Amino acid sequence: MKKLLVTGGAGYIGSHTVVELLDTDYEVVVYDNLSNSSPISLDLVFQITDKRASLIEGDIRDEQKLDEMCRDSWHWQTKNPMGYVS
């Protein structure tokens, strides 16, 4: 299964994109600062698709956090099986 990173995936447009990606069998990781969105939208995505997207709370402008996430992508999954990280 291919894994995709969707920035802003907890927002209106992003969550619709996540639904389509999950429905086409992608593993989806959402990277969102939740400034204009909510993790509840990903719960709704789960209700629609019966598949869960992982959420990493972070700002795309935070280069250090983004770099850490890319370098240690497996680490947050093993520590947080539900996929939620703040």
Secondary structure, DSSP 8 states (H G I E B T S, - for coil): --EEEEETTTSHHHHHHHHHHHHTT-EEEEEE--SS--THHHHHHHHHHS---EEEE--TT-HHHHHHHHHTHHHHHHH-TT-EE-
